[in-house]
Amino acid sequence: MSIRRDTTFDGREDVQVVQKGLAAAGAGVLLMGFLPIGLGAQAGNSDFATIDVEGNPVRWNPCQAEITVQANVKKAANKKDGKKAQKKAKKKALKEVKKATEKLKKSTGLPLKYNGKTKHVPTGQDWPDAQGNSGEIVVAYATRKGKYASNLFTSSGDAGHGGISYTLWGTPTKHAIDRGYALLDAKKALKLKRGFKSGASRGNLLLHEMGHAVGLGHASDPGQLMHPNLSHATPRGFSDHDQAGLDAVGAKQGCIKVPAYAAR
């Protein structure tokens, strides 16, 4: 009855946001996506990619009662704005997280449930344990220093990270995701257009990182949301090919029987 929890072998994926008209000059805003993938490797085709262990996608158990999502929007507002404007901005950011959760729930069939706000910011190699009961998936606007900082950002160009941790048990090896996160660099995310519009929008960045938090990797088709370049070619939300990937890690794949001794 041995188990192993993996997050320490890291795979890094770049997300570049290219504003229309700037790509040729290389003047895009870099958005880096970070995906701790344990011992797994990204596998897939031109349509989608998943995080695989021994040939099988790592995914959440769709038959657990719920997968809680909590949001930290403390830094989702510009300091230069007045208190009233900051409050309004945070309210809109929270609304986007709730909407993204519902979109992902509908697309995957997973029992995702928004479960309120949190002050927690995923950070450090022990982020899954530190996350505790702050939500099985935490979505947070994070900074580079200060109270709401995360050291999961790997360069000054990073604007988003999505990650998972998963538990492995048994012979042959079985596995299930037990924690996830979606980080937005507050300073950079606030410069993107609000809502779930096509192209480089805040909603698309949010869905992209949450896509990592449910087990998706990067796609090679620039017409997909999970492609590493968010540009004028990026659709409004998940494309048909993105959906194929979400199906591969979603409820259509059936329940995972996680033994009590392997549960986090």
C-alpha positions, 0 to 999 in steps of 0.5 A, a space after each residue: 500500500 505505497 503511495 507517491 506524490 509528485 510535483 518536484 520534476 518540473 516541466 516548463 511551458 512558455 505562453 507568449 501573448 502577441 498583440 495583433 500587429 506586434 508579432 513581426 517586430 517581436 514586441 509581444 508581451 511574454 506570458 510564461 506558463 508553468 506546469 509541474 508534471 511530476 514524473 509524467 511527460 507531455 503527450 498528445 498530437 496537434 489537437 491537444 496534449 495531456 500529462 501522461 504517466 505510463 501512457 495514461 493521462 493524469 486527471 481528477 477523479 470525476 466521481 469525487 463529491 466536488 473539486 473546490 475552487 477558491 480565488 484570491 483577487 486581493 491584487 486584482 486592482 491597480 493601486 493608483 485607482 481609488 478605493 471604490 474603483 479597486 473594489 469594483 475591479 476585484 468584484 469583476 475579477 472574482 466574477 471572471 473566476 466564477 465564470 471560468 469555473 463554470 465554463 470548465 465544469 461544463 467542458 469537462 463534466 468535472 464537479 468543479 465548485 466555486 467555494 469562496 475567496 481565500 488569502 492563499 497564494 500558491 508558492 514554493 515546492 511544497 505548495 500542494 501541502 501548503 494549500 491545505 484546505 484553501 481549495 483543491 484548485 486555487 486561482 490567484 492574482 500574485 505579485 513578485 514580492 510582498 504579502 501576495 507573492 509567489 516564487 513559482 514565477 520563473 522570469 520577469 516575463 512570466 504572467 501566468 502559471 498553471 500547475 498540478 500535483 498528483 498521487 500515484 499508488 498500486 501496481 500497475 501504477 494508478 494516479 489522480 490529481 489532488 491539487 491544482 493552481 492557476 496563477 496570474 501575474 497581477 501587474 501583467 494580467 491587469 493590462 489585458 482586456 477584460 472578459 472572455 473575448 478572443 485574442 489576448 484577453 484576461 478570460 482566455 489567460 485564466 481559462 488557459 491556466 485553469 486548463 493546466 490545472 485540470 491536466 492539459 498541456 500545450 497544443 501546437 495549433 495556434 487556433 486553440 486556447 491551449 496553444 502557447 501563443 495567445 494572439 489574434 488567432 486565439 479563439 474566444 474560449 476553448 476550441 473544438 480541439 481544446 475540447 477533445 483534450 478536456 474530454 480526455 481528462 474529464 468525466 467521459 473517462 469514468 471514475 477513478 477509485 482512489 483508495 483511502 490511504 492514497 487520498 490527500 
